[in-house]
Amino acid sequence: NPLGGKRVEGNIVEKGFESFVSQYPIPYVYGLTCGELAKMLNEQGWLAVKENVRLTVVPMKGWKRTMTFEETGLQWVPASPHIPEASSPKHYVSMGILGELGVISEGVGYPIPFKTFAAEWINGKQLADKLNALKLDGVIFRPITFKPYYTKHKDKSLSGVQVHITDYSRVNLISLQFICMQVHNQLYPDRNPFVLADSSRLRMFDRVAGSDQIRRLFTARMNYGDISTFLAKDVEAFKTISKKYLLY
């Protein structure tokens, strides 16, 4: 698991919100290796089969739960064109849900996918100053201006912030996109991404988030504090369930 085997963030996917991107009742960040997750899906009876499959997981040598991918010493192989580096999974968690709205650029279409929060109307320095003033743990924001090479924002001059994770052990990844939207709303209340997004993108946002409650609670005041409890409500229970499937 490139994020390590300790980090768990996000609510459990609710019934009715299962999709290709949220197939099982697990959090957005689930803290398991591929083999551990396979054991859990199989033994919890979550697979679409009548009986559990015959599954053998070969344990890794030398891996510890605290290790991020960079700490393994292994060569990163891009998981997709938008996950090009070993640091990419961290940033995907921090901006990937926001990206489903298709209004604010998260950096896809430029060489730093999932590392930006930018739009044509944003003053990057102003946004960076307000975000950095919050003194969030483990992250700083730098003003940036760029033109994506492709995607919806192709050839548009976008300004905003680049997200720099300075201490992975302290940062809450999922929160970053919502805190960015909160501060953005303070500066540009007439540019609400949920209002500007197509209805199909709102549905996709809910599926990726695993619930429509996150959108409903957040958009009432555009305040991260209104969803922080909801996002964390299933973490400890999931850790308890998943504990018996840990191999390391």
N, C-alpha and C positions, 0 to 999 in steps of 0.2 A: 504494500500500500504506500504510494508516494507521499501521503500525508502522515505516515507513521501509524502505529497501532493503538494510540491512546486517545486521539481526538475524536469526539462525538459532538456534532452540532446539528440542530434542527429538530423539527417535530416529525412524528411518524406520519407517513403517507396515509391519508384517510380513505375509507371506502368511497368509491365513486370518482376518485381522482387518480386511480391507477392508469398508467399509460406506458408507452415505450420508454419514456424517460423516468418513470416512477413506477416500476412494476411490482414492488413488494413493500410490505409495511415496515420499512426501515427509515432512519433519519437521512437527511441530505448528506451528512458526513457520518459514517458508521463505524470507523475504527477497527475494521477487520481486514485481514488479508483476503485475497481471492479464494484461497482454499477454505479459510474459516467461514467466509460468507457462503460458499457452496455447501458446507456442512450444515450451516444454519438453515438455509433454504430447504435443503433436503429433509432434515430431521424435524423441522417445524411443520412440514407438510404444505409448504407454500408453492411447490412446483405443480404444474398442471398435469400430473400423472396420478394414476390410481394407487400406486405403491411407491415407497421410497426407492430411488435408484441405488445401484451398487456403486458406491463412491469410495475411491481411495485417494487421499491427499498425501503427497510426498512432502514432508517438511523441508524447509530451507535450512541451510547451515549458515551460522554466523549472523543471523538477523535478530534484532532486538526490537521490542515494541516501541521504544522511544525513537527509533531511527526514521528520519525522513529519507527520501530517495538520495539526496546529496550525500548523506552520511554513509550510504552503503558502498560508495566507491565504484559503483557500476556505471556504465555508459547509458545515458538517457536515449531512448529511441522514441521519436515523436509519436504520440498516440493518435494524433490527427494534425492537420495543418494548423489548427488553432491551439494545440497543446505542444508547442515546439521545444520547450525547455523543462528541466527538472523542477523549476520553480512554478511552472504554469498551473499545475493542479491547485496550488494555494490561491492563486489569483482567480482561477475559474470559480472557486467557491465564493470569493469575495465579490464578484461582479456578474456571475453567470445568470442568476435569477433576474436581475435588472435587465440584462441583455435581451430577454424574451419579449420585452415591451417594444423593442425596435425604435425607440425614440432617442434615448441617450446612447452615445457610442461608448462601448466598453473596450474599444481598441481592436475588435475584429475587423480585418480589412487593412490593418497596419501591422508592422513587425512586432508590436507589443500587445497581442490579444489578451483581453481580460485585465489589463493593467491601467485602463483609463476610465474617466468619467467626463465626457466632453460633448459639446453641442455648439451649433453656430452662434447662439446668443449668449454663451457663458463668458464672463470675464475670469480667466484662469487664475490670475493673481488674487483677485478678490475671493474666489471660492477657496483657493488654497489657504489663504490667511484665516478664513473663518473655520475651516476644517482643522487646521493645525492648532488653532486657539482652543479647541476642545481637549487637546493633549490626550488623545486616545492611546491606549497601550499598544506598543509594538508596531506603529505605523506612522509615516509622515507623507505629506502630499506636496507634490511639486507642480507648479504651473507648466502647462504644455500647450502648444499649438501644432496641429498637423493636418494633413490631407490623406484620408484613406485611399488606397489603390483600388478597392472594390467594395462590395456590399452597398446597402442603401445610401450610405454617406459618401460614396465615391466622389472624389475631386472637390468635396466641400471643405472649406477651411473651418476646422473645429478647434475650439479652445476649451480648456478645463484643467483637470489635474491628472497626473500620473501617480499611481499608488505604489509606494515603496514599503514593503514589509521589512521592518528593521529588527523585530524580535518575534519570531514565529511562536515561541512558547507563551507569549503574553497576549497576542492579538486574537480577537474574536472575528473570524473570517466572514461569516454570514452577515454580521451586523454592518459591515463597511458600506455595502450598497444602499442600505436603508438610511444610514446616517448621512451619506452623500445626498440622497434624495431629500432628506429632511432639511439640510442646509441649503440645497438648491431651491427648495420651496420657499425658504425665507427670503432668498434673493430674487426669485422669479416665480411668484405665485401664479402668474398667468400662463406658465409653461409646465403645468402638471403633466408628467409623462403618462399617467394613467388616463387622463382626459384625452391626450393627444394620440394614444395608442389605438389601433384597430381592435374591434371586439374579439377577433380571432387571436390576437396577441395576448389579450387579457386572459382568455381561456388557457392559453399555453403557459402563461405566468402561473396560474393556479395549479396546473398539472405539475409543473416543475417544483413549485413550493409544496405540493402535496395536500393543499387545502385552499379553499377560497377565503378562509378566515384571516389569513395573513394580509391579503389585499384589503379586505373589508375593515379590519381593525386599523391598519396603517393609514389608509386614505381618509379616515375620519378626521385626523388632525395632521397627517404627514409627520408623525413623531415616532421614532424608533422605540421609545419607552413603552408605547402602547402595544408592541408585539414581542418585546423581549421575553416576557414570561411565557407566552404561547410557544415561541421558538424553543424554549428550554424545557418545556413541561414533560417531555418524554425521554429526556436524556438518561436519567438515572435508572428508570425502569428498563430501558433498552440495554444498558450496560449489565444489568442483573440477568436479563434473559440471554444475552450473548456470551456471558462469562463462561458458560459450560462448553462453548465451541472454540475457545482460545487454544491455540497450539503452542504458543510461545509465552 
